[in-house]
Structures are given as C-alpha cells and as structure tokens.
Amino acid sequence: MDAAGGLSANPSQFLGIPIALVGAVFLSLGAQLQHHGVAKVEANTQDAGGGLNLKQLGLLLARPSWVVGTLMIGLAIAFQLASLVVSTLMVVQPLGAVALVMTAIVNARVSKVKLNRSSIIAISLCVGGVGGFVIVAAVFAREVTVSDNALVLILVILAVVLATFGVLFVLLRHRFKAIMYIIAAGILYGFVATLAKVVIARVSQGDADWRLILCIIGIFAAAGFGAYFVQNAYSSGPPDLVIAGLTVVDPLVAVTIGIVILSEASQAPLWAAIAFVLFGGVATWGVFLLAKYHPQTKSDALANAARALVKPDS
C-alpha cells in the first residue's frame, strides 16, 4: 500500500488476470463437454437417484466428450495455478465468472433453449457482483505469508467441512438437488484454491514439512469430493447453472479465507470491506435466481443435451 492513496504498489498483482481469463475459457468449454458426457451416460443407464454410482462413473471414462472436457478442466486448473503464482487469491479467483457468460451462450446454442429474461438478469448479477469484487480486490489485496498456525486452522476447518458433507450426502443424498451439489463443490474448490496457493508459496521457499504434506492431501481430498459433486450437479442441472455456482461460491470461500484467516485485505478501508460484502451478496443472489428461473429442468436439460450430441459415441 502506498502512502498517498493506499493502493497496491505491486504491479504484478494484475499479471495473473489475463492468465486466469484463459483458464476461464477452458473451464467453460470443459464444463459443457462434461455435461454432455454425464447426460449421455444417464440416458443409457438406470438412475435410481442419490448420486452417480460406480458403474456410471466408469462409463464416463468411455465417453470422449467427458474425457476431453476433463482434459480442458485440467488446463483450466493449470492456468488458475499459474495465475496464483503472480497474484493473490482475491484478485484471480473470482475471474472464473467469465466462464459463466461463455457457458450460458454455448449451452443455449447446443441445447436450443433460449435463456429467459430472469435467467439473463441472474447471470448479470453473478458477473456484475464478481466483477465489482475483483475491481476492489485488485486495488487493496496484498500478498501475505501464511503462518503455520493459520495453515493448521485452514486444514482443521477443511477436515470438518469434508466430514460434514460426507455425513449429509450419506443421509440426504436422495434429496440433494443441483444447487446443493453446487454449493458443496464450490466450498470444497475454494479450499483447493487456498491450499494450492499455500503449496506454491512453500515450495518456492523450500519450506517442506509435515504441514505441506497435509496441504497436498487436503487438496486431493477436497478436489476429489468436489469433482464428484460437480458431476452430480451436471446430472440434475444445466451446465451454466453449475458454472454459476462454482464461479461464485468457490471465490467467495477462498476470498473469505483470505480476508479472515490470511488477512489479505487487512489494509483495506471500511468502505472496501462493505463493498466486498455487497458485491458478494449480489453475486450469490444471482446464483439462487438462476437456479430458480433457469428454463431447463432436469429432464429438459438431459434430453436436450442428449439430442444435441453430434456423434453417437461422443
């Protein structure tokens, strides 16, 4: 922060933005292809509800569309990690909202279901809220060194979150709907981004200890469960709704960790803190509106996606 205006003095803060935007493009395309794969598998198998079973997960590996989509998601993650090397979580993590616009456009063309006015308003709220958040964060966020105590606290919270979602899924999986899977996946991916940032910093500093190993284990556990929840979200909702949830819930969790535990915004003025809350609230409201007013129901989404497959083996 400089003395004159309190703005971030590190120009590299903005270098991660274009990298994160490229990742958002891959995220959008990957989400659409994964959704197609899940739709095709569910159309060809008996679905008793309660989440995708092991047979269906295995069949996804035989779907070229799902495999290619997964590779694109992998590229999106690689670009996201690259952006985290040069920028803070608060700056680059919310930029995945760009993928929402792309996914909404692509899904409308592929499924031949035009977005209604309410859905367009909801998407605008998501993107506008996240966009405002990024602008404020880019100005006031700063890099911090994660202390051992802070890292242990993050890992403990993640363990509690994983246990909670595990119990809820076992007991209530037959009642889970797309928005529930999306929220669960978004929260877990928020922890993945945070821990990935920590791992990058510690590896670059040569600071390897048992905490680093726990971080890596936490990343794989959260990413694995999050990916499973995402596939279930695809089976019960359109891809743009899934991306809307992930690109809002994910950064809100990561940024909350950055603010509360890592103190990335400790030097931000009061009005900036209020702006964070307001923009975050607007984006979250947009997700729930999209879940409520999106023109595609579960059956419509799956049927349209299956019909839109250009090749029978895709």
C-alpha positions, 0 to 999 in steps of 0.5 A: 500500500502506498502512502498517498492513496493506499493502493497496491504498489505491486504491479504484478498483482494484475499479471495473473488476470489475463492468465486466469481469463484463459483458464476461464475459457477452458473451464467453460468449454470443459464444463459443457463437454462434461455435461454432455458426457454425464447426460449421455451416460444417464440416458443409457443407464438406470438412475435410481437417484442419490448420486452417480454410482460406480458403474456410471462413473466408469462409463464416463471414462468411455465417453470422449466428450467427458474425457476431453472436457476433463482434459480442458478442466485440467488446463483450466486448473493449470492456468488458475495455478499459474495465475496464483503464482503472480497474484493473490487469491482475491484478485484471480479467483473470482475471474472464473465468472467469465466462464459463466457468460461463455457457458450460458451462450454455448449451452443455449446454442447446443441445447436450443433453449433460449435463456429467459429474461430472469435467467439473463438478469441472474447471470448479470448479477453473478458477473456484475457482483464478481466483477465489482469484487475483483475491481476492489480486490485488485486495488487493496489485496496484498500478498501475505505469508501464511503462518503455520498456525493459520495453515493448521486452522485452514486444514482443521476447518477443511477436515470438518467441512469434508466430514460434514458433507460426507455425513449429509450426502450419506443421509440426504443424498436422495434429496440433494438437488443441483444447487446443493451439489453446487454449493458443496463443490464450490466450498470444497474448490475454494479450499483447493484454491487456498491450499494450492496457493499455500503449496506454491508459496512453500515450495518456492521457499523450500519450506517442506514439512509435515504441514505441506504434506497435509496441504497436498492431501487436503487438496486431493481430498477436497478436489476429489469430493468436489469433482464428484459433486460437480458431476452430480450437479451436471446430472440434475442441472444445466451446465451454466447453472453449475458454472454459476455456482462454482464461479461464485461460491468457490471465490467467495470461500477462498476470498473469505479465507483470505480476508479472515484467516490470511488477512489479505485485505487487512489494509483495506478501508471500511468502505472496501470491506462493505463493498466486498460484502455487497458485491458478494451478496449480489453475486450469490443472489444471482446464483439462487435466481438462476437456479430458480428461473433457469428454463431447463429442468432436469429432464429438459436439460438431459434430453436436450443435451442428449439430442444435441450430441453430434456423434453417437459415441461422443 
